[in-house]
Amino acid sequence: MKFILGISGDLINSKGVPCFGEKSLEKIYNRADIDLVWMDPNITEISQDMAAKFDAILLNLPKATKKTVERSDCRLKIISRFGVGYDSVDIVAMKNKNIIVTNTPNAVRRPVAVAALTMIFSLSGKLLLKDKLVRSGSWSERTNHMGVGLTEKTLGVLGAGNIGSELIQLSKPFFGEIISYDPFLSREELNKKGVEKVELSELAKKSDFVVILCNLNENTKNLIDIKFFKQMKDSSFIINMSRGPVIKEKDLIFALKNKLIMGAGLDVMTIEPVEKDNPLLEMKNTVLTPHALCWTDECFADIADEAIESILNYKDNKKIKNRVN
């Protein structure tokens, strides 16, 4: 029986080709023992029929739940997430069925860190506002919209893991000080990265820019709430490159409306795609991107390579990197 690999159909672009390019798939095309099947791009959850059909799934947006793998004819052996986050996969259910789950932390390390810096520069330089000045014929108003310099400012990094560590290294030439809240790293470990370890409340109080880079789980859902915002400086900015629900969105909206903070850069939202009536869309002190700021041709090719490597290593009985369960 051939090994059947299903790939999320939402990774096909409007031209009908993989958004990460064809080169990453050559390793699959050259294997006579593997069949590749593109899945329906409109599915939101992996069905039991799909779990009975595929040995492996390269998974983008659809969810893989407990229900997905409940049937006795479940054939699925490995789910390789296209990206670093895996909150869309029921890790416990997969472990109970001996289904391996992997992600691609190395491929996104630099791109997400660069995207976080892009948000910082956009907010500090008032990029979108100044673009609008030019397009609206308001060139002469530029003296009324000074940006914010960074050399004497403090960057607060919430989560100093893989991506957080990369952001810390990239940010050192720009900021006067970098601090971090990460309950999984000791003071000594953070000192080696060149940052000061602080508690969450201290991160809020000291930071001029807070960048969220932690995983979404039961402990981090709604971690950033009104209490946190009330401790922040009214001149500060918050940037979320993690998952939308880490921030309690209604509290963020309140904080922005009432000028508890200066602004926000969000690459992720609580509901994606964002609702058309979401108040954040009307706020001029926000920069909003569709969970795609780090997406480049290089980034996606690297993600695909890393995700496919995990599947091939499983098929060939080799060591599987980036296993999360």
C-alpha positions in Angstrom: 0.0 0.0 0.0 1.3 3.4 -1.0 2.0 6.1 1.6 -0.5 8.9 0.9 0.3 12.5 1.8 -2.4 15.1 1.9 -1.5 18.8 1.6 -3.8 21.6 2.7 -5.5 23.0 -0.3 -5.4 26.5 1.2 -1.7 26.5 0.2 -2.7 26.8 -3.4 -2.7 30.4 -4.7 -5.1 32.1 -7.1 -2.9 31.0 -10.0 -3.4 27.4 -9.1 0.2 26.8 -7.9 1.6 26.2 -4.4 2.2 29.5 -2.7 5.6 28.1 -1.5 6.7 27.2 -5.1 7.2 23.8 -6.7 10.8 23.2 -5.8 9.9 22.0 -2.3 7.7 19.3 -3.7 10.4 17.8 -5.9 11.4 15.4 -3.1 7.8 14.1 -3.1 7.4 13.9 -6.9 10.6 11.9 -7.1 9.3 9.2 -4.7 7.4 6.3 -6.4 6.3 5.1 -2.9 4.4 8.3 -2.0 1.2 9.7 -3.5 0.5 13.4 -3.1 -3.1 14.6 -2.9 -4.2 18.2 -2.6 -7.0 18.6 -0.2 -10.1 20.8 -0.6 -9.1 24.4 0.0 -12.4 25.2 1.7 -12.3 22.8 4.6 -12.0 24.1 8.1 -11.4 20.8 9.9 -9.8 17.5 9.0 -12.7 15.0 8.7 -12.7 11.4 9.9 -12.7 10.3 6.2 -9.6 12.3 5.6 -7.9 10.8 8.6 -8.8 7.4 7.2 -7.4 8.3 3.8 -4.0 9.9 4.5 -0.9 8.6 6.2 0.4 12.1 6.6 -1.0 15.6 6.3 0.9 18.8 5.7 -1.5 21.1 7.6 -2.0 24.8 7.2 -5.2 26.4 8.5 -7.7 23.5 9.0 -8.0 22.1 12.5 -7.2 18.6 13.6 -9.4 17.7 16.5 -10.2 14.8 18.8 -13.1 14.0 16.6 -10.8 13.9 13.6 -9.1 10.7 14.8 -11.8 9.0 16.8 -12.7 6.3 14.2 -11.1 2.9 14.3 -10.0 3.1 10.7 -7.9 6.2 11.3 -4.8 5.8 9.1 -3.1 9.1 10.0 0.4 8.8 11.4 1.9 12.3 11.3 0.7 15.9 11.0 3.3 18.4 9.9 2.2 21.9 10.7 3.0 24.5 8.0 4.3 27.1 10.5 5.4 27.3 14.1 2.0 27.5 15.9 0.1 24.3 16.6 -2.9 25.5 18.7 -5.2 24.3 15.8 -4.2 20.7 16.6 -5.5 18.7 19.6 -2.0 17.6 20.8 -3.4 15.4 23.5 -5.8 13.6 21.2 -3.0 13.0 18.7 -0.6 11.7 21.3 -3.3 9.3 22.6 -3.6 7.9 19.0 0.2 7.8 18.5 0.0 10.4 15.8 3.1 12.6 15.6 2.8 16.4 15.3 5.6 18.6 14.1 6.1 22.2 13.3 8.6 24.4 11.5 10.3 26.7 14.1 13.6 27.2 12.2 12.0 28.4 9.0 10.0 31.1 10.7 12.6 32.3 13.3 14.2 35.1 11.3 11.1 36.1 9.2 8.8 36.6 12.2 11.5 38.5 14.1 12.0 40.8 11.1 8.2 41.2 10.9 8.1 42.3 14.5 10.8 44.9 13.8 8.8 46.0 10.8 5.8 46.7 13.1 8.0 48.6 15.5 9.5 50.8 12.7 6.0 51.3 11.2 4.5 52.5 14.5 7.5 54.5 15.7 7.9 56.3 12.3 4.1 56.7 11.8 4.6 55.1 8.4 0.9 54.7 7.5 0.0 58.2 8.6 2.8 59.8 6.6 1.8 57.8 3.6 -1.7 59.2 3.9 -0.3 62.7 4.2 1.3 62.4 0.8 -1.7 60.8 -0.9 -4.1 63.3 0.5 -2.1 66.4 -0.5 -1.3 67.2 3.1 2.5 67.3 2.7 2.9 70.5 4.7 1.4 68.8 7.8 4.4 66.6 8.3 5.8 68.7 11.1 2.8 67.9 13.2 3.5 64.1 13.1 6.9 63.4 14.6 7.9 59.8 15.0 9.4 58.2 18.1 13.1 57.5 18.3 14.3 54.2 19.7 17.8 54.7 21.1 16.7 55.6 24.6 13.6 53.4 24.6 13.0 50.0 26.2 11.9 46.9 24.2 9.9 44.3 26.2 9.8 40.8 24.7 7.1 38.5 26.0 8.5 35.1 25.2 12.2 34.7 24.6 12.2 31.4 22.9 13.2 30.7 19.3 11.7 33.8 17.7 12.0 36.0 20.7 15.8 35.3 20.9 16.1 36.2 17.3 14.2 39.5 17.8 16.5 40.3 20.8 19.6 39.9 18.7 18.2 41.9 15.8 17.0 44.7 18.1 20.1 45.4 20.1 21.5 48.1 17.7 18.2 50.0 17.9 17.1 50.0 21.6 18.6 51.5 24.7 17.5 48.5 26.8 15.8 45.1 26.2 13.9 43.3 28.9 11.9 40.0 28.8 9.2 38.1 30.6 9.5 34.4 30.1 8.6 32.0 33.0 10.5 29.1 31.3 13.9 30.8 31.2 16.0 31.6 34.3 17.6 35.0 35.0 21.0 33.5 34.0 19.7 32.2 30.7 18.2 35.6 29.8 21.3 37.4 30.9 23.3 35.3 28.4 20.9 36.6 25.7 21.8 40.1 26.8 18.4 41.0 28.4 17.1 41.5 31.9 14.5 39.1 33.2 11.4 40.8 34.6 7.9 39.8 35.8 4.9 40.5 33.7 3.8 43.6 35.6 7.3 45.0 35.3 7.3 44.4 31.6 4.2 46.4 31.3 5.5 49.3 33.4 9.0 49.6 31.9 8.5 48.9 28.2 8.0 51.5 25.4 7.3 48.7 23.0 6.0 45.3 24.0 6.2 42.5 21.5 4.2 39.3 22.1 5.9 36.1 20.9 4.6 33.4 23.3 2.6 30.3 22.4 -1.2 30.3 22.8 -2.3 27.9 25.5 -4.5 27.8 28.6 -2.0 29.9 30.6 -1.5 32.6 27.9 -5.1 33.1 26.7 -6.2 36.6 27.7 -2.8 37.1 29.4 -2.7 40.7 28.2 -5.8 42.3 29.7 -7.0 45.6 31.1 -4.8 45.2 34.2 -1.7 45.0 31.9 -2.8 48.0 29.8 -3.4 50.1 32.9 0.2 49.5 33.9 1.7 50.5 30.5 2.9 54.0 29.7 0.4 56.1 27.8 3.3 56.6 25.2 3.9 52.9 24.7 3.0 50.5 21.9 2.0 46.8 21.9 2.7 44.4 19.1 1.3 40.9 18.7 3.0 38.4 16.4 1.8 35.4 18.4 -1.9 34.5 18.4 -4.8 36.9 18.7 -6.4 35.4 21.9 -3.2 36.1 23.9 -4.6 39.6 24.1 -8.1 40.2 25.5 -9.3 42.1 22.5 -12.1 44.1 24.1 -9.6 45.4 26.7 -7.2 46.3 23.9 -9.9 48.3 22.2 -10.7 50.1 25.5 -7.0 50.9 26.0 -6.7 52.3 22.5 -9.9 54.3 22.7 -9.1 55.8 26.1 -5.4 56.4 25.2 -4.0 54.1 27.9 -1.4 53.3 25.2 -0.2 55.1 22.1 -0.9 52.3 19.6 -0.9 48.7 18.5 0.6 46.6 15.7 -1.4 43.3 15.2 -0.5 40.6 12.7 -3.0 38.3 14.5 -6.6 38.8 15.6 -8.9 37.0 18.0 -11.2 36.0 15.0 -9.5 35.5 11.7 -10.4 36.8 9.2 -11.3 39.8 11.3 -15.0 40.8 11.5 -16.0 43.7 9.2 -17.4 45.6 12.1 -14.4 45.2 14.4 -13.6 48.6 16.0 -9.9 48.1 15.5 -10.4 48.6 11.7 -11.4 52.2 12.3 -8.6 53.1 14.7 -5.8 55.3 13.2 -3.4 54.3 16.0 -3.2 50.7 14.7 -1.2 48.8 12.1 -3.1 45.7 11.1 -1.8 42.8 8.9 -3.6 39.5 7.9 -1.4 37.0 9.9 1.0 37.3 7.0 3.6 40.0 7.7 6.4 37.5 7.7 5.3 35.8 4.5 7.9 36.0 1.8 8.9 33.6 -1.0 12.0 32.6 1.0 10.1 32.1 4.2 7.4 29.9 2.6 9.9 27.8 0.7 11.9 27.2 3.9 8.7 26.3 5.8 7.7 23.8 3.1 11.2 22.3 3.1 11.1 21.8 6.9 7.6 20.5 7.0 8.2 18.0 4.2 11.5 16.9 5.7 9.6 15.8 8.9 7.2 13.7 6.8 9.9 12.1 4.8 12.0 11.4 7.9 9.0 9.6 9.3 8.5 7.6 6.1 12.2 6.6 6.0 12.4 5.8 9.7 14.8 8.6 10.4 15.0 11.0 13.4 12.1 13.4 13.3 13.0 17.0 14.1 10.7 19.6 15.7 8.3 17.0 17.2 5.9 18.8 19.6 4.1 15.8 21.2 
